[in-house]
Amino acid sequence: MSIQWKGVMPATVTQFNADLTIDHALMAEHGKWLVESGCTAIIPHGSLGEGATLSFAEKLSLQKLYVDALPGTPVIPGIAALSTKEAVDLAKAAKDNGCRGLMVLPPYLYASDWREMKTHMTAVISATDLPCIIYNNPVAYKTDFTPKHIKELADELPNVESVKESSTDARRVAGIRELCGDRLVIGVGVDDCALEGAAMGAKFWITGVGGAFPKHNVKLWDLATTNRIEEAMPIYTWMLDMLRMDTVVKFVQLIKLQQNLASGGKFGNNRVRAPRLELEGQELAEATAIIEKAIASAPAV
């Protein structure tokens, strides 16, 4: 079954029990709520999902969880690892588990030249026939897939169908469209560049903040992608302080805090795995004040 690359596709946080095992029941209920709120796909165990601290088996358990809990909804896991072999194995397992697509990232830690990176990406993408997103995030991964690189992969690999553009440079969307035309569907992956990406022709939004405020994200994206930018601006302006929390070092802690507070604790807590630590003191107080102010002033959608 093919994927329609459109709409709001939340990257999910990984929720933990008190002993830091995965709280599968909570995540299943949250996933159902996201779909009921209008989200079009789920992206588990990516950067926001603390993928680097999850074992291979834990990642597979998340894939199975969402596939079973959300029949009919594409589950598109983030595929990243320290080695190419592990990434290939994870991609193959995702297909076996019923995932509908893959979001393919550069390897953790090793920021290489294009010859090595192309070899890695080709191996992972070619491991299955699942449709793939190329995830370009040079800010976090120190590897930059330029429009030329993206076109090279798309020309050689037919199951490359889309790009998650997260360079923070809105000009990149135009650059990819210039070289690739309609060959690829472009998605935006930086929350505080969402409206700009939509205005440049992005069709889907892989969001972090959407896990806490999915209905607002869906409304914003619907307006933005139907040429109603000015109507979208009040929601965007209201969300900006929270959207900016997606682009800082402690984005995982901040977005978990958003999800916790916005749901009154129903869909989350503040637990993270080391080396991350929970927010505390002035840092926690300042973030809480921003989020609570936003919750109190949320526009109707």
C-alpha positions as CSV (number, residue, x, y, z in Angstrom):
1,M,0.0,0.0,0.0
2,S,1.5,3.3,-1.1
3,I,1.9,6.4,1.2
4,Q,0.3,9.7,0.5
5,W,3.0,12.1,1.4
6,K,0.8,14.9,2.9
7,G,-0.4,16.3,6.1
8,V,1.0,16.3,9.7
9,M,3.2,13.3,10.6
10,P,4.3,13.5,14.2
11,A,7.7,12.3,15.3
12,T,6.9,10.7,18.6
13,V,8.7,10.8,21.9
14,T,9.4,7.5,23.6
15,Q,7.6,7.4,27.0
16,F,9.2,5.6,29.9
17,N,8.0,3.9,33.0
18,A,9.6,4.7,36.4
19,D,12.3,2.1,35.7
20,L,12.9,3.6,32.2
21,T,11.5,0.7,30.3
22,I,9.1,1.8,27.5
23,D,5.5,2.5,28.5
24,H,3.9,0.7,25.5
25,A,0.3,1.2,26.7
26,L,0.7,4.9,27.1
27,M,2.3,5.3,23.6
28,A,-0.4,3.2,22.0
29,E,-3.1,5.4,23.4
30,H,-1.3,8.6,22.5
31,G,-0.8,7.3,18.9
32,K,-4.5,6.6,18.6
33,W,-5.2,10.2,19.8
34,L,-2.8,11.6,17.2
35,V,-4.6,9.8,14.4
36,E,-8.0,10.8,15.7
37,S,-6.7,14.4,15.7
38,G,-6.0,14.3,12.0
39,C,-2.4,13.2,11.8
40,T,-1.6,11.2,8.7
41,A,1.4,9.0,9.8
42,I,3.5,8.2,12.8
43,I,7.4,8.5,12.9
44,P,8.8,6.4,15.9
45,H,12.3,6.1,17.3
46,G,13.8,9.1,15.6
47,S,16.0,11.7,17.2
48,L,13.0,13.0,19.2
49,G,12.2,9.4,20.2
50,E,15.6,9.1,21.8
51,G,16.5,6.5,19.2
52,A,20.2,6.6,20.0
53,T,19.5,5.3,23.6
54,L,17.1,2.5,22.5
55,S,18.2,-1.0,21.8
56,F,17.5,-2.8,18.5
57,A,14.8,-4.9,20.2
58,E,13.2,-1.8,21.7
59,K,13.0,-0.2,18.3
60,L,11.3,-3.3,16.9
61,S,8.9,-3.3,19.8
62,L,7.8,0.3,19.0
63,Q,7.3,-0.6,15.3
64,K,5.1,-3.5,16.2
65,L,3.2,-1.4,18.8
66,Y,2.2,1.3,16.3
67,V,1.5,-1.1,13.5
68,D,-0.9,-3.1,15.7
69,A,-2.5,-0.1,17.4
70,L,-3.0,2.0,14.3
71,P,-4.2,-0.2,11.4
72,G,-4.4,1.8,8.2
73,T,-2.0,4.5,9.4
74,P,1.5,4.5,7.9
75,V,4.2,3.8,10.5
76,I,7.5,5.2,9.1
77,P,10.3,4.6,11.6
78,G,13.5,6.6,11.7
79,I,16.4,4.4,10.5
80,A,19.7,5.4,12.1
81,A,22.5,3.4,13.7
82,L,26.2,3.5,14.4
83,S,26.9,1.1,11.6
84,T,25.5,0.6,8.1
85,K,24.9,-3.1,8.9
86,E,22.7,-2.3,11.8
87,A,20.8,0.3,9.9
88,V,20.2,-2.2,7.1
89,D,19.0,-4.8,9.6
90,L,16.7,-2.3,11.2
91,A,15.2,-1.4,7.8
92,K,14.6,-5.1,6.9
93,A,13.0,-5.6,10.3
94,A,10.7,-2.6,9.9
95,K,9.3,-4.2,6.7
96,D,8.8,-7.5,8.4
97,N,7.0,-5.7,11.2
98,G,4.5,-4.1,8.8
99,C,5.9,-0.6,8.6
100,R,4.8,1.2,5.4
101,G,7.9,3.4,4.8
102,L,11.3,4.4,6.2
103,M,12.8,7.7,7.2
104,V,16.5,7.2,6.5
105,L,19.1,9.2,8.4
106,P,22.9,9.4,8.3
107,P,24.7,7.2,10.7
108,Y,25.2,8.4,14.3
109,L,28.5,10.1,15.1
110,Y,30.3,9.6,11.8
111,A,30.0,12.6,9.5
112,S,31.7,11.5,6.3
113,D,32.2,12.7,2.7
114,W,29.7,12.1,0.0
115,R,31.2,8.9,-1.3
116,E,30.9,7.2,2.0
117,M,27.5,8.7,2.8
118,K,26.0,7.8,-0.6
119,T,27.2,4.2,0.0
120,H,25.6,4.1,3.4
121,M,22.3,5.6,2.2
122,T,22.2,3.3,-0.9
123,A,22.7,0.2,1.3
124,V,19.9,1.2,3.7
125,I,17.4,2.4,1.1
126,S,18.1,-0.7,-1.1
127,A,17.6,-3.1,1.8
128,T,13.8,-3.1,1.2
129,D,11.3,-1.9,-1.4
130,L,9.6,0.3,1.1
131,P,9.2,4.0,0.1
132,C,11.8,6.1,1.8
133,I,12.3,9.6,3.1
134,I,15.8,11.1,2.9
135,Y,16.2,13.0,6.1
136,N,18.5,16.0,5.7
137,N,19.5,17.5,9.1
138,P,23.0,19.0,8.8
139,V,22.5,21.0,12.0
140,A,22.2,17.8,14.1
141,Y,24.0,15.2,12.1
142,K,26.8,17.3,10.5
143,T,26.1,15.7,7.2
144,D,24.4,17.8,4.5
145,F,22.5,16.2,1.6
146,T,22.6,19.0,-0.9
147,P,19.9,19.2,-3.6
148,K,22.4,17.7,-6.0
149,H,23.1,14.8,-3.6
150,I,19.3,14.2,-3.2
151,K,18.8,14.1,-6.9
152,E,21.6,11.6,-7.3
153,L,20.0,9.3,-4.8
154,A,16.5,9.7,-6.3
155,D,17.8,9.1,-9.8
156,E,19.4,5.8,-8.8
157,L,16.9,4.5,-6.2
158,P,13.3,4.3,-7.3
159,N,11.9,3.9,-3.7
160,V,13.2,7.3,-2.7
161,E,10.0,9.1,-2.7
162,S,10.4,12.1,-0.4
163,V,12.7,14.4,1.5
164,K,12.5,15.7,5.1
165,E,14.3,19.0,4.7
166,S,15.6,20.2,8.0
167,S,18.6,22.3,7.1
168,T,16.7,25.4,8.5
169,D,17.3,27.1,5.2
170,A,14.0,27.7,3.4
171,R,15.8,28.2,0.2
172,R,16.6,24.5,0.1
173,V,13.0,23.6,-0.7
174,A,13.2,25.7,-3.9
175,G,16.6,24.2,-4.7
176,I,15.3,20.6,-4.4
177,R,12.3,21.4,-6.5
178,E,14.5,23.1,-9.1
179,L,16.6,20.0,-9.6
180,C,14.1,17.2,-9.0
181,G,10.8,18.7,-10.2
182,D,7.9,16.5,-9.3
183,R,10.1,13.4,-8.8
184,L,10.1,13.9,-5.0
185,V,7.6,15.1,-2.4
186,I,9.1,17.5,0.0
187,G,8.4,17.7,3.7
188,V,9.5,20.2,6.3
189,G,11.2,18.9,9.5
190,V,11.9,22.1,11.4
191,D,9.0,23.2,13.5
192,D,9.7,26.9,13.4
193,C,10.2,26.8,9.7
194,A,6.9,25.0,8.9
195,L,5.0,27.9,7.4
196,E,7.9,29.0,5.3
197,G,8.3,25.4,4.0
198,A,4.6,25.2,3.2
199,A,4.8,28.4,1.3
200,M,7.7,27.0,-0.8
201,G,5.7,23.9,-1.7
202,A,6.3,21.3,1.1
203,K,3.5,18.8,1.3
204,F,4.0,17.2,4.7
205,W,5.3,18.2,8.1
206,I,7.2,15.9,10.3
207,T,6.7,17.7,13.6
208,G,7.9,17.4,17.2
209,V,5.4,19.8,18.8
210,G,2.6,18.0,17.0
211,G,2.7,15.3,19.7
212,A,1.4,17.8,22.2
213,F,-0.9,20.0,20.0
214,P,-1.9,17.9,17.0
215,K,-5.2,19.6,16.3
216,H,-3.4,23.0,16.1
217,N,-0.7,21.6,13.9
218,V,-3.2,20.0,11.6
219,K,-5.2,23.2,11.3
220,L,-2.1,25.3,10.7
221,W,-0.9,22.9,8.0
222,D,-4.2,22.7,6.3
223,L,-4.3,26.5,6.1
224,A,-0.7,26.8,5.0
225,T,-1.0,24.3,2.2
226,T,-4.2,25.7,0.8
227,N,-2.7,29.2,0.2
228,R,-4.2,30.7,3.3
229,I,-1.0,31.9,4.9
230,E,-2.5,35.0,6.5
231,E,-5.2,32.8,8.1
232,A,-2.5,30.5,9.4
233,M,-0.4,33.3,10.9
234,P,-2.4,33.7,14.2
235,I,-1.9,30.0,15.0
236,Y,1.7,30.1,13.9
237,T,2.5,33.2,16.0
238,W,0.8,31.6,19.0
239,M,2.9,28.4,18.6
240,L,6.2,29.9,17.8
241,D,7.7,29.9,21.2
242,M,6.9,26.2,21.5
243,L,8.0,25.4,17.9
244,R,11.3,26.9,18.7
245,M,11.8,24.4,21.4
246,D,12.2,21.8,18.6
247,T,15.5,23.3,17.5
248,V,17.6,23.4,20.6
249,V,19.9,20.8,22.4
250,K,17.3,19.9,25.0
251,F,14.4,19.5,22.5
252,V,13.5,16.1,23.8
253,Q,13.1,17.3,27.4
254,L,11.2,20.3,26.2
255,I,8.7,18.5,24.0
256,K,8.1,15.8,26.6
257,L,7.3,18.7,29.0
258,Q,4.9,20.1,26.4
259,Q,3.1,16.8,26.0
260,N,2.9,16.2,29.7
261,L,1.5,19.7,30.5
262,A,-0.8,19.9,27.5
263,S,-2.4,16.6,28.3
264,G,-2.5,17.1,32.1
265,G,-0.2,14.1,32.4
266,K,-2.5,11.8,30.4
267,F,-0.1,11.4,27.5
268,G,3.3,11.8,29.1
269,N,5.8,12.5,31.8
270,N,9.2,14.1,31.9
271,R,11.4,11.0,32.1
272,V,14.4,10.7,29.7
273,R,17.3,8.3,29.4
274,A,20.8,9.3,30.3
275,P,22.9,11.1,29.3
276,R,19.8,13.4,29.1
277,L,18.5,14.6,32.5
278,E,15.1,16.0,33.3
279,L,14.8,19.8,33.3
280,E,15.0,21.4,36.8
281,G,15.3,24.7,38.5
282,Q,15.1,27.9,36.6
283,E,15.3,26.1,33.2
284,L,12.2,24.0,34.1
285,A,10.3,27.0,35.5
286,E,10.9,29.2,32.4
287,A,9.9,26.4,30.0
288,T,6.8,25.6,32.1
289,A,5.7,29.3,32.1
290,I,6.0,29.5,28.3
291,I,4.0,26.3,27.8
292,E,1.3,27.1,30.4
293,K,0.8,30.5,28.9
294,A,0.4,28.9,25.5
295,I,-2.1,26.4,26.8
296,A,-4.2,29.2,28.5
297,S,-4.3,31.2,25.3
298,A,-4.7,28.5,22.8
299,P,-6.9,29.5,19.8
300,A,-9.9,27.5,19.0
301,V,-9.5,25.0,16.1
